[in-house]
Amino acid sequence: MLWWDDVAKGLSKLSQPKDTPSENGETTNTTPATLSADGRAWFIHPVALFNFKPKFCITVDMLKQIFTYVSNNRLDLLQFIVNDINVHMNKYRLDTPLRLSHFFAQIRQEVGLSLKTEENFTYSVSGLKTN
């Protein structure tokens, strides 16, 4: 849209700060409302606001606080977990802080602070015998 480029250029010139005198005689620095710095116009249709409920998302930083001994070379695994949980959060009803707390407490109990997902098979004979 060639005409929009002209509009964006014109508005970017207008968006320069200007010193304007106020009613009490002091000069204030004002910037007129224009487009964003990249020249894009943003619009949210009012229908999008009906039943709007912000979605809670898990982040890698959150998981790093839970699994405190995860090495930096396993951050890809954390990102994979974050992506998977965020996609399936509603399906598994991980939709409240209490449910998330219970979920991550169970996972942390199973895999530990370092997020071990493999068995090491270093069991002793005495450890395998039942009393």
Backbone torsions as a table, in degrees:
resi	resn	phi	psi	omega
1	MET	NA	99.5	-176.2
2	LEU	-64.0	-38.7	-177.7
3	TRP	-65.5	-31.5	-179.0
4	TRP	-67.9	-34.6	176.7
5	ASP	-60.6	-40.5	178.3
6	ASP	-65.4	-40.8	178.6
7	VAL	-62.9	-46.2	-178.7
8	ALA	-61.7	-41.7	178.8
9	LYS	-64.2	-43.2	-180.0
10	GLY	-64.3	-41.4	179.9
11	LEU	-70.6	-31.7	178.6
12	SER	-66.5	-32.4	175.6
13	LYS	-67.6	-37.4	-179.8
14	LEU	-71.5	-20.8	-174.6
15	SER	-81.5	5.8	177.1
16	GLN	-69.8	138.6	179.1
17	PRO	-59.9	143.0	179.8
18	LYS	-128.6	141.9	174.5
19	ASP	-87.9	119.3	-179.2
20	THR	-124.7	137.7	178.2
21	PRO	-74.9	137.5	177.3
22	SER	-91.2	-178.8	-177.2
23	GLU	-64.2	-31.1	-178.4
24	ASN	-89.1	7.3	175.5
25	GLY	93.3	-10.5	178.8
26	GLU	-78.5	147.8	178.8
27	THR	-91.0	130.5	177.9
28	THR	-118.4	149.2	179.6
29	ASN	-94.6	116.8	-178.5
30	THR	-123.0	148.0	174.8
31	THR	-120.2	121.3	179.9
32	PRO	-65.5	150.4	177.7
33	ALA	-71.8	124.6	179.1
34	THR	-140.7	-159.8	177.5
35	LEU	-71.0	168.0	174.3
36	SER	-67.9	168.5	-175.4
37	ALA	-59.4	-29.9	-178.9
38	ASP	-86.3	1.7	176.9
39	GLY	81.8	8.9	-179.4
40	ARG	-93.0	144.8	174.2
41	ALA	-99.2	137.0	-178.3
42	TRP	-113.0	138.8	-178.0
43	PHE	-141.1	132.1	173.9
44	ILE	-115.7	120.2	179.0
45	HIS	-70.4	136.1	-177.9
46	PRO	-57.4	-28.7	179.4
47	VAL	-62.1	-30.1	-179.6
48	ALA	-65.9	-18.5	-177.6
49	LEU	-86.4	-13.3	178.0
50	PHE	-71.6	135.6	-178.9
51	ASN	53.8	32.7	179.8
52	PHE	-76.1	123.2	177.2
53	LYS	-132.8	114.1	-178.3
54	PRO	-61.8	137.7	-178.9
55	LYS	-87.5	132.6	176.6
56	PHE	-83.0	135.0	-179.5
57	CYS	-125.0	140.7	173.8
58	ILE	-81.0	144.6	177.8
59	THR	-122.0	164.4	177.2
60	VAL	-61.7	-38.7	179.1
61	ASP	-61.4	-36.6	176.9
62	MET	-63.7	-44.7	-179.6
63	LEU	-66.9	-32.7	177.9
64	LYS	-65.6	-26.4	176.2
65	GLN	-76.7	-26.8	178.9
66	ILE	-83.5	-47.6	-178.8
67	PHE	-104.1	80.4	-168.7
68	THR	-72.3	-16.9	-178.7
69	TYR	-104.2	17.3	178.0
70	VAL	-72.0	128.9	-179.6
71	SER	-77.1	158.6	-177.3
72	ASN	-63.9	-24.0	179.4
73	ASN	-77.7	-1.1	177.4
74	ARG	-110.5	15.1	179.7
75	LEU	-65.8	-27.1	175.6
76	ASP	-62.7	-38.3	177.6
77	LEU	-64.5	-42.7	177.5
78	LEU	-60.8	-42.0	179.5
79	GLN	-64.5	-39.4	177.0
80	PHE	-61.0	-44.4	179.6
81	ILE	-63.5	-44.7	178.8
82	VAL	-57.9	-48.8	-179.1
83	ASN	-60.4	-44.6	-177.3
84	ASP	-66.6	-44.6	-179.8
85	ILE	-64.7	-44.1	-178.4
86	ASN	-63.3	-34.2	178.3
87	VAL	-70.7	-38.6	-173.3
88	HIS	-103.8	11.8	-175.7
89	MET	-56.8	-45.7	-179.2
90	ASN	-70.9	-38.1	-178.9
91	LYS	-59.3	-41.8	-178.7
92	TYR	-97.7	11.1	175.4
93	ARG	55.7	42.1	173.5
94	LEU	-89.4	59.3	-168.7
95	ASP	-111.8	7.6	175.7
96	THR	-134.3	156.2	177.2
97	PRO	-58.3	-35.5	179.7
98	LEU	-65.5	-45.7	179.3
99	ARG	-63.7	-41.7	177.7
100	LEU	-63.7	-40.7	179.1
101	SER	-61.3	-45.6	179.2
102	HIS	-64.8	-42.0	-179.7
103	PHE	-60.4	-51.0	-177.2
104	PHE	-72.0	-28.6	174.9
105	ALA	-64.2	-42.1	178.5
106	GLN	-65.7	-44.9	179.6
107	ILE	-62.1	-44.3	-179.4
108	ARG	-64.0	-36.7	177.2
109	GLN	-64.6	-37.7	-178.1
110	GLU	-73.8	-42.1	-171.4
111	VAL	-109.5	-11.6	178.2
112	GLY	82.3	179.6	-176.6
113	LEU	-68.8	-23.0	-177.9
114	SER	-96.6	4.4	176.8
115	LEU	60.6	47.8	177.7
116	LYS	-71.4	124.5	-179.3
117	THR	-113.6	11.2	-179.8
118	GLU	-130.9	146.7	174.6
119	GLU	-78.8	147.3	178.3
120	ASN	-99.8	-11.1	176.0
121	PHE	53.6	35.8	176.3
122	THR	-106.3	61.7	-178.9
123	TYR	-94.8	142.6	175.6
124	SER	-90.0	159.4	178.9
125	VAL	-61.6	-43.6	-178.8
126	SER	-66.2	-31.2	178.8
127	GLY	-71.9	-26.0	-179.6
128	LEU	-86.0	-20.1	179.9
129	LYS	-75.8	139.8	176.5
130	THR	-95.7	149.1	179.5
131	ASN	-86.2	NA	NA
